[in-house]
Amino acid sequence: MSAWEAILLGLVQGFTEFLPVSSSAQLRIVGELVGGADPGAVFTAVTQIGTEVAVLLYYRRTIRNICVAWWKALRGEHGRDWRSRFGAHDLDARMAWFIAVGSVPIVVTGVLFAEHIETTLRNLWFTVASLVIFGVLLQLADTYCSRRLEIQDMTPRRALGFGFAQVLALVPGVSRSGATITAGLAMGFSRRSAADYSFLLAVPAVLGSGFYELARAVQGTAHPGTAGVLATVVATLVAFVVGYVVLIGFLKIVSTYSYKLFVYYRYALAALVVVLILTGVLEADSGQAV
């Protein structure tokens, strides 16, 4: 992968990671168009480290408060009974446990189905179907659900609901933010609260996956076709800078407007991919990165 290809893919990752349009699908498509092959699941996972660092920067005070409150509750500063240690008296401490609970499904699924995630599920026909199906679900949830709940209304059951939705993001075309925000809207959360919790929930899963895949790439045990380390690092740095700016803008947009624009984009992208596959410009099966 050349330097300019790495920069371009970093821009794609940064622009699309936080939008409900699936950054992994964009990387899969653009990577093949400019480089002749799918850059791969490893490249996608590692470049997401850049955008997650943007999340850490933007939510730094919230994350700090959650970590401090969780540690205090665990030590028994709010009471030594189990309810107190699990955050009964502190919302930030509860949030830490909610994020932990919500992260379990994607960790288990990622370990059990790693090979399929890196190969079979990157078939572009899966991507097309995911773009359309989850576009419809997002549109329905955004149009008809109540949006009466805020982040303080989170419960273990709702946190697990977000977690199972996050699992679907392992399929390119679904979108991590799209799946979890759709789940949040369906459960009655406001647009902003669904987005905030979606991004906080993604931190452990994305950083864990990214650093794991980075270690595999450095050790030479990554899936064949993985992009080089230098190109991946360049793309990750670009994704961080662009992602931070996009994150700020996206949260302002969803606080005021609906998700219709993103839904229509998903439909248009799905149609474009079908045309590119049928005309032979793109191959449906995942190729090897160069």
C-alpha positions in Angstrom: 0.0 0.0 0.0 1.5 3.3 -1.0 1.6 6.4 1.2 -1.2 8.2 -0.7 -3.4 5.2 -0.5 -2.8 5.0 3.2 -3.7 8.7 3.6 -6.8 8.3 1.5 -8.0 5.3 3.5 -7.2 7.2 6.8 -9.4 10.0 5.6 -12.2 7.5 4.7 -11.9 6.0 8.2 -11.9 9.3 10.0 -14.9 10.7 8.0 -17.1 7.6 8.4 -16.3 5.9 11.7 -18.8 7.9 13.8 -21.4 8.2 11.1 -24.0 5.4 10.8 -22.8 4.4 7.4 -20.2 1.7 8.2 -16.6 2.8 8.0 -15.5 -0.9 7.4 -17.7 -1.0 4.3 -16.2 2.3 3.0 -12.7 1.0 3.6 -13.6 -2.3 1.9 -14.9 -0.5 -1.2 -12.5 2.4 -1.5 -9.5 0.1 -0.7 -10.3 -2.1 -3.7 -11.0 0.8 -6.0 -7.7 2.6 -5.3 -5.5 -0.3 -4.4 -6.9 -3.2 -6.3 -7.7 -5.3 -3.2 -9.6 -5.3 0.1 -7.2 -3.7 2.7 -8.4 -6.3 5.1 -10.1 -6.7 8.5 -6.7 -6.2 10.3 -6.1 -2.8 8.6 -9.7 -1.8 9.4 -9.3 -2.8 13.1 -6.0 -1.0 13.6 -7.1 2.3 11.9 -10.0 2.4 14.2 -7.5 2.9 17.0 -7.0 6.4 15.6 -10.7 7.3 15.7 -11.1 5.8 19.2 -8.3 8.0 20.5 -10.4 10.8 19.2 -13.3 9.5 21.4 -11.0 9.3 24.4 -10.0 13.0 23.8 -13.5 14.2 23.3 -15.0 12.3 26.2 -11.9 12.6 28.4 -13.8 14.2 31.4 -16.6 11.7 31.2 -14.3 8.7 30.9 -12.2 10.0 33.8 -15.2 10.5 36.0 -16.5 7.0 35.1 -13.1 5.4 35.9 -12.7 7.3 39.2 -16.2 6.6 40.4 -15.9 2.9 39.5 -12.7 2.5 41.5 -14.2 4.3 44.5 -17.3 2.1 44.4 -15.2 -1.0 44.0 -13.2 -0.1 47.0 -16.3 0.4 49.0 -16.2 4.1 49.6 -20.0 4.4 49.0 -20.7 1.3 51.1 -19.4 -2.2 51.4 -22.5 -4.1 50.4 -22.5 -5.5 46.8 -25.1 -3.0 45.6 -22.9 -0.1 46.6 -19.9 -1.7 44.9 -21.9 -2.1 41.7 -22.7 1.6 41.7 -26.1 1.8 43.4 -25.2 5.3 44.7 -23.2 6.7 41.8 -24.3 6.9 38.1 -20.7 7.1 36.8 -19.8 3.9 38.7 -22.9 2.2 37.2 -21.8 3.3 33.7 -18.5 1.5 34.1 -20.4 -1.7 34.8 -22.9 -1.1 32.0 -20.0 -0.7 29.5 -18.4 -3.9 30.9 -21.6 -5.8 30.5 -22.3 -4.4 27.0 -18.8 -5.4 25.9 -19.1 -9.1 26.7 -21.1 -10.1 23.5 -18.7 -8.6 21.0 -15.6 -10.0 22.8 -17.1 -13.6 22.8 -18.3 -13.3 19.2 -15.0 -11.8 18.0 -13.0 -14.7 19.5 -15.3 -17.4 18.2 -15.8 -16.1 14.7 -12.5 -14.3 14.0 -11.7 -16.2 10.8 -15.2 -15.6 9.3 -14.9 -11.9 10.2 -11.6 -11.6 8.3 -12.8 -13.5 5.2 -16.4 -14.7 4.6 -18.3 -11.7 6.0 -16.2 -9.3 3.9 -18.1 -10.4 0.8 -19.6 -7.3 -0.8 -23.0 -9.0 -1.2 -23.1 -9.2 2.7 -22.2 -5.5 2.7 -25.0 -4.5 0.3 -27.6 -6.4 2.3 -26.4 -4.9 5.6 -26.4 -1.4 4.2 -30.0 -1.7 3.1 -31.4 -3.8 6.0 -29.9 -1.7 8.8 -30.7 1.5 6.9 -34.4 0.5 7.0 -34.1 -0.3 10.7 -32.4 3.0 11.5 -35.1 4.9 9.6 -37.9 3.1 11.4 -36.3 3.5 14.8 -35.6 7.2 14.2 -39.1 7.9 12.9 -41.3 6.0 15.2 -39.6 5.4 18.6 -40.3 7.7 21.6 -36.8 9.1 22.4 -37.9 9.7 26.0 -35.0 8.1 27.8 -31.6 9.7 28.7 -28.3 8.1 29.5 -29.1 8.1 33.3 -32.0 5.7 32.5 -29.6 2.9 31.5 -30.1 -0.5 33.1 -28.2 -3.8 32.8 -30.8 -5.1 30.4 -30.6 -2.1 28.2 -26.8 -2.1 28.3 -26.8 -5.7 27.1 -29.2 -4.7 24.3 -26.6 -2.2 23.1 -24.0 -4.9 23.5 -25.7 -7.4 21.3 -26.3 -4.7 18.7 -22.6 -3.9 18.7 -21.9 -7.5 17.7 -23.6 -6.9 14.4 -21.0 -4.3 13.5 -18.5 -7.1 12.8 -20.2 -7.4 9.4 -19.1 -4.6 7.0 -22.1 -2.5 6.0 -23.9 -2.7 9.4 -21.9 0.2 11.1 -21.0 0.0 14.8 -22.6 3.4 15.6 -25.5 2.6 13.3 -26.3 -0.7 15.0 -26.0 0.6 18.6 -27.7 3.9 17.9 -30.6 2.0 16.2 -30.8 -0.3 19.3 -30.8 2.8 21.6 -33.5 4.5 19.6 -35.6 1.3 19.6 -35.3 1.1 23.4 -36.5 4.7 23.6 -33.3 6.7 24.1 -32.9 10.2 22.7 -30.7 10.6 19.6 -27.9 12.3 21.6 -27.9 9.8 24.5 -27.9 6.8 22.1 -24.9 8.3 20.3 -23.0 9.2 23.5 -23.4 5.7 25.0 -22.7 4.1 21.6 -19.3 5.8 21.4 -18.4 5.1 25.1 -19.4 1.4 24.6 -17.1 1.1 21.6 -14.0 2.2 23.4 -12.9 -1.2 25.0 -14.0 -3.3 22.1 -12.3 -1.2 19.4 -9.1 -0.5 21.3 -8.8 -4.2 22.3 -9.4 -5.4 18.7 -7.1 -2.8 17.2 -4.1 -3.4 19.5 -4.6 -7.2 19.2 -4.5 -7.0 15.4 -1.6 -4.5 15.5 0.4 -7.0 17.6 -0.4 -9.8 15.1 0.7 -7.6 12.2 4.0 -6.7 13.9 4.6 -10.4 14.7 3.8 -11.5 11.2 0.8 -13.6 12.2 -1.9 -11.5 10.7 -4.2 -12.9 8.0 -2.6 -13.0 4.5 -3.0 -9.8 2.6 -2.8 -7.5 5.5 -1.5 -4.0 4.7 2.0 -3.1 5.9 2.7 -1.7 9.3 3.9 1.7 8.1 0.9 2.3 5.8 -1.4 1.2 8.6 0.2 3.6 11.1 -0.1 6.5 8.6 -3.8 5.8 8.0 -4.4 5.6 11.7 -2.9 9.0 12.4 -4.9 10.6 9.6 -8.1 8.9 11.0 -7.5 10.3 14.4 -7.2 13.9 13.2 -10.2 13.8 10.8 -12.3 11.6 13.2 -12.0 14.1 16.0 -13.4 16.9 13.9 -16.2 14.7 12.5 -17.2 13.5 16.0 -17.8 17.0 17.1 -19.9 17.8 14.1 -21.9 14.6 14.2 -22.9 15.1 17.8 -24.1 18.6 17.0 -26.1 17.3 14.0 -27.9 14.5 15.8 -28.8 16.8 18.7 -30.9 18.8 16.2 -31.7 16.7 13.1 -32.8 13.2 12.2 -30.8 10.4 10.7 -32.6 10.5 7.3 -29.6 11.8 5.4 -27.4 8.9 6.6 -30.2 6.4 5.8 -30.4 7.7 2.2 -26.7 7.6 1.9 -26.7 3.9 2.9 -29.3 3.1 0.2 -27.4 5.0 -2.5 -24.1 3.3 -1.5 -25.7 -0.1 -1.6 -27.1 0.6 -5.1 -23.7 1.9 -6.3 -21.9 -1.3 -5.0 -24.4 -3.5 -6.8 -23.7 -1.7 -10.1 -19.9 -1.9 -9.5 -20.1 -5.6 -8.8 -22.3 -6.4 -11.8 -20.0 -4.4 -14.1 -16.9 -6.1 -12.8 -15.3 -3.0 -11.3 -15.4 -4.6 -7.8 -15.1 -8.3 -6.9 -17.7 -9.5 -4.4 -15.2 -11.8 -2.6 -12.6 -10.3 -0.4 -9.3 -9.9 -2.2 -5.8 -9.6 -0.7 -4.4 -6.2 0.1 -1.3 -5.0 -1.6 
